[in-house]
Amino acid sequence: MAEDDKNAVIKYLLNGICNVMGTTDFGNIEFVLYQWGQESKKIENLEKAKIEFAGKSPFSGLEELKQMIDENQTMIFVSDGNFNSGDKVQIKKMSVKIIPIFVGIDANRTILQDIATEKVVYSVTDFMQAIYECV
């Protein structure tokens, strides 16, 4: 899947999450969004967030994110899974519970399944199931 297609899917996912945030089932849940990529950062406003798939994400970005993320919180990890084994080891250390959502026809589901705490990988269209796993 071309990177532009992945970006469109991410936009769909973010829109869905924003719609869920306003419901009574998730009113007391804090949704925090981080991006690991050319620039690794915390996204302050989910409604205006723009996440982009573009190129290879540097290892140093994982180190930056690890400083920002509370490892005791559940993490929904949205990725195509196309990263190396060293990155995989570091990602597994970022949270006690990781729930991956795969993006792209070229997604490496095997790697994503390996980082998943429950060994389940969700598709973007099943994002609600992934969110319910968090509560």
Secondary structure as UniProt FT lines:
FT   HELIX           3..21
FT   HELIX           24..26
FT   TURN            27..28
FT   STRAND          33..35
FT   STRAND          41..43
FT   HELIX           46..48
FT   HELIX           59..68
FT   TURN            71..72
FT   STRAND          75..79
FT   HELIX           85..92
FT   STRAND          98..102
FT   TURN            105..106
FT   HELIX           109..115
FT   TURN            117..118
FT   STRAND          122..123
FT   HELIX           124..126
FT   HELIX           127..134
//
